Amino acid sequence: MNETEARALVEPRIALIPDFPEPGVLFRDLTPVFADGPAFRALAAALTAPFEGRFDDLGGVEARGFLLAGAASALCGAGVLTVRKTGKLPRAVLSESYALEYGMAGLEVHEGELQPGARVLILDDVLATGGTVGAAARLVERAGWQVAGIAVALELTGLGGRERLAGYEVYSLLQY
């Protein structure tokens, strides 16, 4: 399936929720895509296709990135690195903090989870300002792995996310 066909399956299934989480915001809900097997499969395949042969493992960013990485793993056979919110992993971790609009947040990975030098394709649902995915990329590098690329289902253009990820190859199936 090509990128155009994947977009045709995915885009009509995105639910548009006005004024969520606050007035003036149009939220694009991917859960109907996840609930539709062919659309979900098309999305997972589309996110990995541009990077085929250039990654060893998939880094799923909590929480929807877990779904995307799991589905993509089933299609391509790569392992999944869970990039969790702070305080969720039970073994020794590496942590990375990043700024939110009103405060700070953090991500963690288990130390030594992947082979040294592993090429990790980072997957997430949305690229907005780039804070979360940028933190995931820094964390992957600090762990001694390589960022093979970043792939997201939706990119909210105009929020500077792609610019904040300069130096990384970024792919988004849909842009708004």
Secondary structure by P-SEA (a helix, b strand, c coil): ccaaaaaaaccccbbbbcccccccccccccccccccaaaaaaaaaaaaccccccccbbbbccaaaaaaaaaaaaacbbbbbbbcccccccccbbbbbbbcccccccccccccccccbbbbbccccccccaaaaaaaaaaaaaacccccbbbbcccccccccccccccccccccccc
